[in-house]
Amino acid sequence: MEPKVYTGRPSKNDDFKFYDGKLCQLLVEKLPSEFIKGGRIDTLAICKVTGNARYTVYRWLNEQTLSKKAILSLLKLSETTNEPGKKAALTKEDLIPFFGL
């Protein structure tokens, strides 16, 4: 048996499509447009700004769970934009349901 090759993405869960998840829908709705590409989250753009690995962003979306650092990173993205209507659109209250203890 050959060893499993690391691809950089979390394992695919056929029963769950993270683009249909509540966290993804929230982020598409409230993040600035520079982090949305074709109606989906631009994980590479989020990685560059937050300093997280792309794998980490996919894990947030797959598991529908955020750490304290992830919440702070996403709030910072929302606060630093100059896009009208999107500045600070994402709040702690929006993200608390996804906080994993």
DONUKOL-317448 format. One record per residue (C-alpha): residue number from 0; y negated, x negated, z. Coordinates in Angstrom, 1 decimal. Each point is the difference from the previous one (the first is absolute). Layout:
N
  nr     c2     c1     c3
 NUM      Y      X      Z
...
# end
This chain:
101
  nr     c2     c1     c3
   0    0.0    0.0    0.0
   1   -3.4   -1.4   -1.0
   2   -2.7   -0.2    2.6
   3   -2.7    2.7   -0.1
   4   -3.1   -1.2   -1.8
   5   -3.3    0.6    1.7
   6   -2.4    1.9   -2.3
   7   -3.0    0.4    2.3
   8    0.3    3.8    0.1
   9    1.7    2.1    2.7
  10    3.4    1.5   -0.9
  11   -0.3    3.1   -2.1
  12    0.7    3.3    1.7
  13    1.1    2.4   -2.7
  14   -0.6    3.0    2.3
  15   -3.7   -0.9    0.5
  16   -2.7   -0.8   -2.4
  17   -2.8   -1.6    1.9
  18   -2.6    1.2   -2.6
  19    0.9    3.5    1.2
  20   -0.4   -0.9    3.7
  21   -2.8    1.2    2.2
  22   -1.3   -3.4    0.7
  23   -0.3   -0.8   -3.7
  24   -1.7    3.3   -0.7
  25   -2.5   -0.6    2.8
  26   -0.8   -3.5   -1.2
  27   -0.5    1.1   -3.7
  28   -2.3    2.7    1.2
  29   -2.1   -2.1    2.4
  30    0.0   -3.6   -1.1
  31   -2.7   -1.3   -2.3
  32    0.8    0.2   -3.8
  33    0.3   -3.8   -0.2
  34    3.3    0.4    1.8
  35    1.3    2.8   -2.1
  36    1.4   -0.6   -3.5
  37    1.2    2.8   -2.2
  38    0.1    2.4    2.9
  39    2.2   -2.3    2.1
  40   -0.7   -2.6    2.6
  41   -0.7   -3.5   -1.4
  42    2.1   -2.0    2.5
  43   -1.1   -3.3   -1.5
  44   -3.7    0.8    0.6
  45    0.7    1.1    3.6
  46    2.0   -3.3    0.6
  47   -2.9   -2.2   -1.2
  48   -2.5    1.7    2.3
  49    2.1    0.5    3.1
  50    1.9   -3.3   -0.2
  51    3.3    1.7    0.4
  52    3.0   -0.7   -2.3
  53    0.8    2.5   -2.7
  54    3.3    0.5    1.7
  55   -1.8    1.2    3.2
  56   -2.0    2.6   -1.9
  57    3.1    1.3   -1.6
  58    1.7    0.2    3.4
  59   -2.9    2.0    1.3
  60    0.4    2.5   -2.8
  61    3.8    0.1    0.1
  62    0.3    0.4    3.8
  63   -3.1    2.2    0.3
  64   -0.8   -2.1    3.1
  65   -3.0   -2.2    0.7
  66   -0.6   -2.7    2.6
  67   -3.2   -0.4    1.9
  68   -1.0   -2.9   -2.3
  69    0.8    2.1   -3.1
  70   -2.2    2.9    1.3
  71   -2.9   -2.4    0.7
  72    0.4   -1.6   -3.5
  73   -0.1    3.4   -1.7
  74   -3.0    1.1    2.0
  75   -1.8   -3.1   -1.0
  76    0.7    0.7   -3.7
  77   -1.6    3.4    0.4
  78   -3.0   -1.2    2.0
  79   -1.0   -2.9   -2.3
  80   -0.3    1.9   -3.3
  81   -3.3    1.0   -1.5
  82    1.6    2.9   -1.9
  83   -1.8    3.3    0.8
  84    2.2    2.5    1.8
  85    2.7   -2.6    0.7
  86   -1.8   -2.1    2.6
  87    1.9    0.4    3.3
  88    1.8    3.0   -1.5
  89    3.2   -1.3    1.6
  90    0.0    0.4    3.8
  91    2.2   -0.9    3.0
  92    0.8    3.7    0.4
  93    1.4    0.0   -3.6
  94    2.2   -3.0    0.7
  95    1.2    0.7    3.6
  96    2.9    2.2   -1.1
  97    1.4   -3.0   -1.9
  98   -0.3   -2.4    3.0
  99    3.5   -1.4    0.8
 100    0.6   -0.8    3.6
# end
